[in-house]
Amino acid sequence: MTAILLVLGILGGVGFNEILLIGLFVLIFFGAKKIPDFMKGLGKGVREFKDAVKDVKKEVEDGKQAGRLEE
């Protein structure tokens, strides 16, 4: 939840009151018991995305090196 609030704060036009209102809405909408599960799933999704980006970067670098070796 803190990461989401940080991202919303970085966006600029969103103030503390708006962040507090969004947090309250999430708490009411999902309930206190569902928020940890939601955040865990969000964390896994972010981790998978970072791993995929890392794999793509590695493949691009390997492709560049293979291209240099062929020349």
Distance bins in CASP14 RR format, pairs under 12 A and 6 or more apart:
PFRMAT RR
TARGET T0000
AUTHOR 0000-0000-0000
RMODE 2
METHOD distances of the structure
MODEL  1
1 7 0 0 0 0 0 1 0 0 0 0 0
1 8 0 0 0 0 0 1 0 0 0 0 0
1 19 0 0 0 0 0 1 0 0 0 0 0
1 20 0 0 0 0 0 1 0 0 0 0 0
1 22 0 0 0 0 0 1 0 0 0 0 0
1 23 1 0 0 1 0 0 0 0 0 0 0
1 24 0 0 0 0 0 1 0 0 0 0 0
1 26 1 0 0 1 0 0 0 0 0 0 0
1 27 0 0 0 0 1 0 0 0 0 0 0
1 30 0 0 0 0 0 1 0 0 0 0 0
1 32 0 0 0 0 0 1 0 0 0 0 0
1 34 0 0 0 0 0 1 0 0 0 0 0
1 35 1 0 0 1 0 0 0 0 0 0 0
1 36 0 0 0 0 1 0 0 0 0 0 0
1 38 0 0 0 0 1 0 0 0 0 0 0
1 39 1 0 0 1 0 0 0 0 0 0 0
1 40 0 0 0 0 0 1 0 0 0 0 0
1 42 0 0 0 0 1 0 0 0 0 0 0
1 43 0 0 0 0 0 1 0 0 0 0 0
2 8 0 0 0 0 0 1 0 0 0 0 0
2 9 0 0 0 0 0 1 0 0 0 0 0
2 19 0 0 0 0 0 1 0 0 0 0 0
2 23 0 0 0 0 0 1 0 0 0 0 0
2 35 0 0 0 0 0 1 0 0 0 0 0
2 39 0 0 0 0 1 0 0 0 0 0 0
2 42 0 0 0 0 0 1 0 0 0 0 0
3 9 0 0 0 0 0 1 0 0 0 0 0
3 10 0 0 0 0 0 1 0 0 0 0 0
3 39 0 0 0 0 1 0 0 0 0 0 0
3 42 0 0 0 0 1 0 0 0 0 0 0
3 43 0 0 0 0 1 0 0 0 0 0 0
3 46 0 0 0 0 1 0 0 0 0 0 0
4 10 0 0 0 0 0 1 0 0 0 0 0
4 11 0 0 0 0 0 1 0 0 0 0 0
4 14 0 0 0 0 0 1 0 0 0 0 0
4 19 0 0 0 0 1 0 0 0 0 0 0
4 22 0 0 0 0 1 0 0 0 0 0 0
4 23 0 0 0 0 1 0 0 0 0 0 0
4 26 0 0 0 0 1 0 0 0 0 0 0
4 35 0 0 0 0 0 1 0 0 0 0 0
4 38 0 0 0 0 0 1 0 0 0 0 0
4 39 0 0 0 0 1 0 0 0 0 0 0
4 42 0 0 0 0 1 0 0 0 0 0 0
4 43 0 0 0 0 0 1 0 0 0 0 0
4 46 0 0 0 0 0 1 0 0 0 0 0
5 11 0 0 0 0 0 1 0 0 0 0 0
5 14 0 0 0 0 1 0 0 0 0 0 0
5 15 0 0 0 0 0 1 0 0 0 0 0
5 16 0 0 0 0 1 0 0 0 0 0 0
5 18 0 0 0 0 0 1 0 0 0 0 0
5 19 1 0 1 0 0 0 0 0 0 0 0
5 20 0 0 0 0 1 0 0 0 0 0 0
5 21 0 0 0 0 0 1 0 0 0 0 0
5 22 0 0 0 0 1 0 0 0 0 0 0
5 23 1 0 0 1 0 0 0 0 0 0 0
5 24 0 0 0 0 0 1 0 0 0 0 0
5 26 0 0 0 0 0 1 0 0 0 0 0
5 39 0 0 0 0 0 1 0 0 0 0 0
6 12 0 0 0 0 0 1 0 0 0 0 0
6 14 0 0 0 0 0 1 0 0 0 0 0
6 19 0 0 0 0 1 0 0 0 0 0 0
7 14 0 0 0 0 1 0 0 0 0 0 0
7 19 0 0 0 0 1 0 0 0 0 0 0
7 22 0 0 0 0 0 1 0 0 0 0 0
7 42 0 0 0 0 0 1 0 0 0 0 0
7 46 0 0 0 0 0 1 0 0 0 0 0
8 14 1 0 1 0 0 0 0 0 0 0 0
8 15 0 0 0 0 1 0 0 0 0 0 0
8 16 0 0 0 0 0 1 0 0 0 0 0
8 17 0 0 0 0 0 1 0 0 0 0 0
8 18 1 0 0 1 0 0 0 0 0 0 0
8 19 1 0 1 0 0 0 0 0 0 0 0
8 20 0 0 0 0 0 1 0 0 0 0 0
8 21 0 0 0 0 0 1 0 0 0 0 0
8 22 1 0 0 1 0 0 0 0 0 0 0
8 23 0 0 0 0 1 0 0 0 0 0 0
8 26 0 0 0 0 0 1 0 0 0 0 0
9 15 1 0 0 1 0 0 0 0 0 0 0
9 16 0 0 0 0 1 0 0 0 0 0 0
9 17 0 0 0 0 0 1 0 0 0 0 0
9 18 0 0 0 0 1 0 0 0 0 0 0
9 19 1 0 0 1 0 0 0 0 0 0 0
9 20 0 0 0 0 0 1 0 0 0 0 0
9 22 0 0 0 0 0 1 0 0 0 0 0
10 19 0 0 0 0 0 1 0 0 0 0 0
11 18 0 0 0 0 1 0 0 0 0 0 0
11 19 0 0 0 0 1 0 0 0 0 0 0
11 22 0 0 0 0 0 1 0 0 0 0 0
12 18 0 0 0 0 0 1 0 0 0 0 0
12 19 0 0 0 0 0 1 0 0 0 0 0
13 19 0 0 0 0 0 1 0 0 0 0 0
14 20 0 0 0 0 0 1 0 0 0 0 0
14 21 0 0 0 0 1 0 0 0 0 0 0
14 22 0 0 0 0 1 0 0 0 0 0 0
14 23 0 0 0 0 0 1 0 0 0 0 0
15 21 0 0 0 0 1 0 0 0 0 0 0
15 22 0 0 0 0 0 1 0 0 0 0 0
16 22 0 0 0 0 0 1 0 0 0 0 0
16 23 0 0 0 0 0 1 0 0 0 0 0
17 23 0 0 0 0 0 1 0 0 0 0 0
17 24 0 0 0 0 0 1 0 0 0 0 0
18 24 0 0 0 0 0 1 0 0 0 0 0
18 25 0 0 0 0 0 1 0 0 0 0 0
19 25 0 0 0 0 0 1 0 0 0 0 0
19 26 0 0 0 0 0 1 0 0 0 0 0
20 26 0 0 0 0 0 1 0 0 0 0 0
20 27 0 0 0 0 0 1 0 0 0 0 0
21 27 0 0 0 0 0 1 0 0 0 0 0
21 28 0 0 0 0 0 1 0 0 0 0 0
22 28 0 0 0 0 0 1 0 0 0 0 0
22 29 0 0 0 0 0 1 0 0 0 0 0
22 30 0 0 0 0 0 1 0 0 0 0 0
23 29 0 0 0 0 1 0 0 0 0 0 0
23 30 0 0 0 0 1 0 0 0 0 0 0
23 31 0 0 0 0 0 1 0 0 0 0 0
23 32 0 0 0 0 0 1 0 0 0 0 0
23 35 0 0 0 0 1 0 0 0 0 0 0
24 30 0 0 0 0 0 1 0 0 0 0 0
24 31 0 0 0 0 0 1 0 0 0 0 0
24 32 0 0 0 0 0 1 0 0 0 0 0
24 35 0 0 0 0 0 1 0 0 0 0 0
25 31 0 0 0 0 0 1 0 0 0 0 0
25 35 0 0 0 0 0 1 0 0 0 0 0
26 32 0 0 0 0 0 1 0 0 0 0 0
26 34 0 0 0 0 1 0 0 0 0 0 0
26 35 1 0 0 1 0 0 0 0 0 0 0
26 38 0 0 0 0 1 0 0 0 0 0 0
26 39 0 0 0 0 0 1 0 0 0 0 0
26 42 0 0 0 0 0 1 0 0 0 0 0
27 33 0 0 0 0 0 1 0 0 0 0 0
27 34 0 0 0 0 1 0 0 0 0 0 0
27 35 1 0 0 1 0 0 0 0 0 0 0
27 36 0 0 0 0 0 1 0 0 0 0 0
27 38 0 0 0 0 0 1 0 0 0 0 0
28 34 0 0 0 0 0 1 0 0 0 0 0
28 35 0 0 0 0 0 1 0 0 0 0 0
29 35 0 0 0 0 1 0 0 0 0 0 0
29 38 0 0 0 0 0 1 0 0 0 0 0
30 36 0 0 0 0 0 1 0 0 0 0 0
30 37 0 0 0 0 1 0 0 0 0 0 0
30 38 1 0 0 1 0 0 0 0 0 0 0
30 39 0 0 0 0 0 1 0 0 0 0 0
30 42 0 0 0 0 0 1 0 0 0 0 0
31 37 0 0 0 0 0 1 0 0 0 0 0
31 38 0 0 0 0 1 0 0 0 0 0 0
32 38 0 0 0 0 0 1 0 0 0 0 0
32 39 0 0 0 0 0 1 0 0 0 0 0
34 40 0 0 0 0 0 1 0 0 0 0 0
34 41 0 0 0 0 0 1 0 0 0 0 0
35 41 0 0 0 0 0 1 0 0 0 0 0
35 42 0 0 0 0 0 1 0 0 0 0 0
36 42 0 0 0 0 0 1 0 0 0 0 0
36 43 0 0 0 0 0 1 0 0 0 0 0
37 43 0 0 0 0 0 1 0 0 0 0 0
37 44 0 0 0 0 0 1 0 0 0 0 0
38 44 0 0 0 0 0 1 0 0 0 0 0
38 45 0 0 0 0 0 1 0 0 0 0 0
39 45 0 0 0 0 0 1 0 0 0 0 0
39 46 0 0 0 0 0 1 0 0 0 0 0
40 46 0 0 0 0 0 1 0 0 0 0 0
40 47 0 0 0 0 0 1 0 0 0 0 0
41 47 0 0 0 0 1 0 0 0 0 0 0
41 48 0 0 0 0 1 0 0 0 0 0 0
41 49 0 0 0 0 0 1 0 0 0 0 0
42 48 0 0 0 0 0 1 0 0 0 0 0
42 49 0 0 0 0 0 1 0 0 0 0 0
43 49 0 0 0 0 1 0 0 0 0 0 0
43 50 0 0 0 0 1 0 0 0 0 0 0
43 51 0 0 0 0 0 1 0 0 0 0 0
44 50 0 0 0 0 0 1 0 0 0 0 0
44 51 0 0 0 0 0 1 0 0 0 0 0
45 51 0 0 0 0 1 0 0 0 0 0 0
45 52 0 0 0 0 1 0 0 0 0 0 0
46 52 0 0 0 0 0 1 0 0 0 0 0
46 53 0 0 0 0 0 1 0 0 0 0 0
47 53 0 0 0 0 0 1 0 0 0 0 0
47 54 0 0 0 0 0 1 0 0 0 0 0
48 54 0 0 0 0 0 1 0 0 0 0 0
48 55 0 0 0 0 0 1 0 0 0 0 0
49 55 0 0 0 0 0 1 0 0 0 0 0
49 56 0 0 0 0 0 1 0 0 0 0 0
50 56 0 0 0 0 0 1 0 0 0 0 0
50 57 0 0 0 0 0 1 0 0 0 0 0
51 57 0 0 0 0 0 1 0 0 0 0 0
51 58 0 0 0 0 0 1 0 0 0 0 0
52 58 0 0 0 0 0 1 0 0 0 0 0
52 59 0 0 0 0 0 1 0 0 0 0 0
53 59 0 0 0 0 0 1 0 0 0 0 0
53 60 0 0 0 0 0 1 0 0 0 0 0
54 60 0 0 0 0 0 1 0 0 0 0 0
54 61 0 0 0 0 0 1 0 0 0 0 0
55 61 0 0 0 0 0 1 0 0 0 0 0
55 62 0 0 0 0 0 1 0 0 0 0 0
56 62 0 0 0 0 0 1 0 0 0 0 0
56 63 0 0 0 0 0 1 0 0 0 0 0
57 63 0 0 0 0 0 1 0 0 0 0 0
57 64 0 0 0 0 0 1 0 0 0 0 0
58 64 0 0 0 0 0 1 0 0 0 0 0
58 65 0 0 0 0 0 1 0 0 0 0 0
59 65 0 0 0 0 0 1 0 0 0 0 0
59 66 0 0 0 0 0 1 0 0 0 0 0
60 66 0 0 0 0 0 1 0 0 0 0 0
60 67 0 0 0 0 0 1 0 0 0 0 0
61 67 0 0 0 0 0 1 0 0 0 0 0
61 68 0 0 0 0 0 1 0 0 0 0 0
62 68 0 0 0 0 0 1 0 0 0 0 0
62 69 0 0 0 0 0 1 0 0 0 0 0
63 69 0 0 0 0 1 0 0 0 0 0 0
63 70 0 0 0 0 1 0 0 0 0 0 0
64 70 0 0 0 0 0 1 0 0 0 0 0
64 71 0 0 0 0 0 1 0 0 0 0 0
65 71 0 0 0 0 0 1 0 0 0 0 0
END
